[in-house]
């Protein structure tokens, strides 16, 4: 199972990031040599740049659609006030 992980601004203050965690393999997911992203567009660019997956295009399309469903529609709006 893949989980969305909100990293908030732990990497860079004021710049929220997220990552994906694979609970089957117990590791963070990597696409295009990246493990964290600051927007869906940033992630999608890495996803398409990762041509070494060995998977077919149909699998990639399904995986991207699945991840899009898991991506919170309001992210990062809910991160604006972290009590600082």
PyMOL commands that set and color helices and strands:
alter all, ss='L'
color gray80, all
select helices_A, chain A and resi 40-49+57-70+77-79
alter helices_A, ss='H'
color red, helices_A
select strands_A, chain A and resi 2-12+15-22+27-28
alter strands_A, ss='S'
color yellow, strands_A
deselect
rebuild
show_as cartoon
